[in-house]
């Protein structure tokens, strides 16, 4: 989970949405984010692109990322993290599951006829493949992911308000 580790004590995780952008604007947004002919904002700020909706950056460059997302009219939330022990940032992979298993996995996690482990729009779910969990409440979800043989990358962090 080397890409999630940062030598700075405080990191900012931006969970953003590009739903308001047209398909053409999304392409332009990603060129501005990642670069194409010129370096993108990620390389300019030494930020990490974790998924299509999550960026990790240092506290020092978080205002630049926020301004970038504001300029593109993207909605976003920010988690302020530091090294600590109160929360877990969990990345998991379901690539080993076949389509039937993936459906069963999804129903177990989010529910169908009965409640799942978490709600679909829970604050615990950052994006596909990422959870942000309170350490004290994470055991059941970690066991569930292990039961499905998900590849897990877990980092212990602390949340700053």
N, C-alpha and C positions, 0 to 999 in steps of 0.2 A: 504494500500500500504506500509505496514510496511517494507517489504523486500526491497523496493526501498529507504527507508530512511537510512541515514547514519549520524552518529554524526560528522564525519569529514567534514570540509567545502568543500573540493574538492574530487570528486569521478571520477573514470574513467569507462566509459562504453565501453567494447570491443564488436564490432560486427564482428564476424568471420565466415569463411567458411571452411568446411572440404571436399569440392568437389574433391580436388586433392587426397584424401585418398581412398584406396581400402576399401571394406566393412570390411575386417579383421582389417585393420589399424584403421578404425573408432571405432570399438569395443575396441581396445587397447587404442585409444585416450581417449575415454569416461571413461575407467577404470583409466587411469592416471589422468584424470580431476576430476572425482567424487570419485575415490577410489573403491577398491574391497576388496583385502586382506590387503592392506595398505591404509592409508589416501591419498586422492587425493590432487592435487594442490589447489583445492578450499578450503578444510578445512585447509591446511597448511598456506594459505594466508588470511583466513577468508573472502573469496570472495563469491559472490552470483551468482548462476546459474539462470538467469531469463527465458531464453528459450534455445532451442537447438543451437542457434547462438548468444546469448548475455550473457556476464558476467559483473557483476558490482564488482569493487574492489576499495580499497582506493588508494590515490595517492602514499602512501608509498609502497604498494605491486604491483603497476602497472608494474614496470620493470620485476618482477618475472613472471607475467602473459604474458607479451610480449615475454619474453625469452621462456617460455613454448610453446606459439603458433608458434614462430619462429622455435623451435626445431622440431615441427611437420609439418613444412612447410605450415602452415595455413595462408591464407591471412586475414587481419583484418584492421579495422578502429577503431580509438579511439575518443570518445567524452569525453572532460574534463568538468565536471559539478560541480557547486557549488550551494549553496542555493541562490536563487535570484528570479527574476520575469520576465525575458525576454523570457523564453522558457517553454514549457510543455513536460513532459515525460508522454505519455498516454498509458496505457495498457487497451485493450478492449477485450471483450469476445463475440463470436457469437454463443455460444452453445445453446441459446434459439431459434435459427433460424432453420426452417426445410430446406430440400435440395433446394426447389424452392426459398425460401426466401434468402438463402445463395447465390444462383446464381444472383438474383436480387441485393442483397447487393454488391456483387463483381463487377457487371457491373456498378452500381452507383458510386462505389468508384474508380475503375480503368478505366471504360469506355468499350464500345464495338463498337456500331455503332456511338456513339458520345463520346466526351471526358468525362472522369470521373473527380472526384474531385482532384485526384492526379495521377501522372504517376507511372507505375508499378515499375520502378527502381529509383524512387525519393529518395533523401536524407532524406525526411520526414519519409519514411518507414524504420524502423530498422529491423524488422522481423515480422513474422506473429503474429498479436495481439499487436504490439508495434509501436507507432509513436513518433517522436521527432519533435515538431512543434514550430515555432516562435509564441509566445503568440498573437501577433497582427494579425496573419494570421490564427488562429486556430478556430475561431467562426464557420465557415461553416462546417468544418469537425466534430467538437464536436456536432453541431446540427444534422448532418447526422447520427452520431453514436447514439445519443439520439433518433432520429426518429425510428431507428431499435431496440430500447430498449436494446442496448448493455450495459453490465455491464462495467462501466468505473472506472478506478483508475488513477487519475491525480495528478502529482506532479509538482509544479512550480520550475524551475531550471534556472541557468544562465550558458551559454556556455563560457568556457575559451579557447582562441586560443592558 
